[in-house]
Amino acid sequence: MLHRHRKLIDTAGAVILRGCGVISASVLLMIVGFLVWKAWPAVTGIGVSRFVTDASWHPTDGRFSLVAMAAATAAVTLGAVLLAAPLGVASAVFARFYAPRGVAAVYRRMVELLAGIPSVVFGFWGLVTLVPLIAKWGGGAGASLLAAVAVLTLMVLPTVALLSDAALAAVAADQRRGAAALGLGTWAGLWRVVLPAALPGLASAVLLAGMRAVGETMAVLMVAGNVVRLPGDPFAPVRVLTANIALEMGYAYGPHRSALFFSGVVLLGLVAGGVLLADLLERGQRRAVRGG
């Protein structure tokens, strides 16, 4: 009787979990389908090539170039990732191998707290503190590519640190013990054994942080200046794709509105590609750990 009762509970749990999975997948497919449906008039009416070949972004005048905003999105994301990646990995190494256990626990809680701060808070801090400092340092209004990179770095740094810590923890303990048995010190063991073994997981952490940076809107909108121009001068304002959608969707209509949905599809494709690549790297790490 008890065995039958447990089997019934297991069956019910499996059905519920499968149902939740189906609902989640259905919601995702509906979102993707809605974006493609709304963007399709831009594909058929404007043409994909014009999003690259038009002279500028002036949709009310029939110009729909996304090049400047796509380049600004790439520049802001790349700058933030290049700064956050070494800092986040160093943070994970410190917490995992150098900090005392109590200090490491408190340190991880602080990083988790930083990860939970809303993006608008980062944007507000950047607007009232960082932007005036950049204005004094480099001239101009201060709202700029550099301000956006700095704020995004702080936002994605906890993601890199926490995921890198998990990647380092996944390295098999016998590999670390083997390095110690060979007479390698802490740093030598890290450099020659642990970090190479954890490299796919570390790369996955950096990629996922980059995908968060690509999709960030509010903080970048508040500090980037929102001028449609190719990025060059770090002290000059720029506009990224997500900020453009947030700024113009409220009054856009017709081809303009469809073009904004098309830029959303482009962003979705970038994020999906990055997440897929991160998943492949994580699977590679798991196979390497099992093989080791």
Order of alpha helices (4+ residues) and beta strands (2+ residues): alpha-alpha-beta-beta-alpha-alpha-alpha-alpha-alpha-alpha-alpha-alpha-alpha-alpha-alpha
